[in-house]
Amino acid sequence: MQDYLGVLVDELDPFIDVYLGETLSLIAEAEAVERAVAVTRKPFWISFTLQDQPGTETLPPTLRSGETVADAARWIAGSGASALLFNCSRPEIMRQAVEVAASVLSQAGRSVEIGVYANAFSSDDDGAANETLHAIRDDLSGTRYAAFACDWVESGATMIGGCCGVGASHIHNLRQRLR
C-alpha cells in the first residue's frame, strides 16, 4: 500500500494544501496515510466510515473493521492528524461517534477538529459498498438532515458536510440552520 500512496503523494504534493484519508474502515489504513504524507509536513485529516446497520445506534460506535471509535480517536490523539471525520455512514449513528471522539480527544488534551458528512443511502440495500447501486432514502429531507447536523454540532462536531446522496437541498438547509 505504501508504494501506491507514495506515488500519489509525490505527484500531488505541489497541488495539495491538506491531505484527506477518506472513507477508511480500519486504523491501519489511517496509519498508512500518516506515513505516506509525513514527508510533506502538510496537514492531514482522517475520515473513517462506521458500522451503520439498523440497530447499531444503541451500540458503542465502531469502524467497519469492528475497531472502536474510542480506539480510532486515541490513535488520532497520538498522530499528527489535525481533523477526525466520519463519513459515508447513516446520519443516525454519527452523534454517538462524535461524542465518543470528543471525549477521548478531550481526555488526551488534543485539540482536533471533528467533522461529519453522512450519506443518504437506504439501509434496506443488500450488498457491500461498491458491489451494488444503493437507493437514496426518501425520508431524509434537507430539513431532517440539518436536524441531524445540529445534533452533531451539539456533540462537538466543528465541520459538517454531506457524502453520497446528500444533495444541494441538504446543503442549503445545513447553511440555513447552522448560520
Secondary structure, DSSP 8 states (H G I E B T S, - for coil): -HHHHHHHHHHHGGG-SSEEEEEE-SHHHHHHHHHHHGGGT--EEEEE-B---TTGGGS--BBTTS-BHHHHHHHHHHS--SEEEEESS-GGGHHHHHHHHHHHHHHTT---EEEEEE--B-TT--S-TTTS---B-SS--HHHHHHHHHHHHHHT--EEEE-TT--HHHHHHHHHHH-
